[in-house]
Amino acid sequence: MSDEPADAQLSEDEVDAQLREIADQFIDLANQQGQRFHKENVSQGMMYGAARFNAFVVASHAEDIGAYDQDRDRAIEYFVEQYRQMLISNLDDYRASFEDLKYAHLMTHRPN
């Protein structure tokens, strides 16, 4: 197995397509879990899973505990900012979609 990242030879568009495919699979699973559990609990479970996997990714790149400790704060800043930007983007998308009747059932109070 190579140490080369799986997406090292992919274009930006190909990486974006992969990320969307992966995200869609997680969303499909979340929707399935939403049939069994409260959507807020599914959301918390997804965040915990993402945090757990991201911690694994950071640890897997560290040569030793010193490198791990050195990368820890930078990793936290990176993942928090990435999540923040993704959340803002998706909240903006849903805000725009509320005018579409397809999503009207998601709102308890319609904005002015």
Residue, then its C-alpha position, 0 to 999 in steps of 0.5 A: m500500500s502506498d503512502e501516496p494519498a488516494d486523491a493525489q492525481l485527481s483534478e479539483d473537480e474529481v475531488d469535489a465529485q468524490l467528496r459529494e458522493i461520500a457526503d451523500q452516502f453519509i446523508d443517506l445513512a443519516n436519513q435512515q437513522g432518522q427513521r429510528f432516532h431523533k434527528e438531533n441525536v443523528s446530527q450529534g452522532m454524525m458530528y461525533g463520528a466525524a470528530r473521531f475519524n478526523a482525530f484518527v486522520v491527524a494521528s495517522h499522519a504523525e510520526d511520533i507523539g511529539a509530531y502529534d502534539q505539534d499538529r494538534d492545535r493546527a488540526i483543531e483550527y483547520f477542522v473547526e474552520q472547515y466545519r464552520q464554512m460548510l455549515i454556513s454554506n449549507l444554512d444559506d442553501y437551506r435558507a434559499s430553499f425555503e421559498d421552494l414548497k419542497y422544503a416548506h414542511l421543514m419550517t415551523h415558522r416562515p421568515n418574513 
